[in-house]
Amino acid sequence: MTSYAIGRVQKALQYSSEPSRVNIKTFSATFQGNHGTHEVMYNQDHWSCNCQSYPYQNICSHTMALQNILDQILSVTG
């Protein structure tokens, strides 16, 4: 590994130990539900989903599940 690559890895480790440097603004994922595939979006601190349930309460099983999945991933890597 070159010294340049080692420097990049060290900087990445530094950045990853300082999560306050990152602000996730947008995120999208497809979610395979029981009744089809849904597009789940996170944009500027707001979730949305194109399923039929979401517009009624601004939350649905797909957004809740994705939040739980991301919490699990982030707690392992953080």
N, C-alpha and C positions, 0 to 999 in steps of 0.2 A: 504494500500500500504506500502511495506517495505521501510526502509530508503535507501536500495540499489536501489530499483526501482525509488524512488524519485530522487536520485542522477543521475541516467541514464537519466531521463526526463529533469532534469536541464541542464545536459551536452548537450543533444540533442537540447534544446532551444538555448544554447550558440552557438553551431555549426551552427544551422540554421540561426542565426543572422549574421554569418560571411561566406557568400557564397564564398568568395575568397579562402576558405580552400578546395573547391571542384573543380576538373577538370574532366569533363565528357569526357572520351576517346572513348567509344563505346556505341552505342544505336541501337537497331533494333526494328522494328514494322511491322506488316502486315497491309496493307491498302486495304480496299475493294473499288476498283474503279468501274467505270461503265462497264468495260470490263474484270473484273477479279480481283483477289487478287494479290497484289504486295508486295514485300519485300523492305522496305525502311531502309537504314542503315546510321548511322553516325559513322565515324571512323577517329580519329585523325584530327578533324576540316574539314572533307570532307563528303558531303552527296553523296548517290548513291541510285539508284532505278533500279529494274529489268524490268521496263516497256519498251516498244519499243521507247518511246520518249526521255528518259533520255540520251542515248549515243550521241545524236546529239548536245545538248547544255549544257550538264552537269547540267541540271535542268529540273524539270517536275512539273506538277500540284500536284503530290503526295508529293514530297519533300517540295514544297512551302506550301501546306496545313498543313503538319506536323510541319513545322517551325512556322506557325501561331498558331496552336493548342498549341505547347509547350510554345510560348511566352505568350499566355493567361494564361496557367497553372502557369508558373513561375511568372508572374506579380501578380497573386492572392496570391500565397504562399510566395513571396519574400517581 
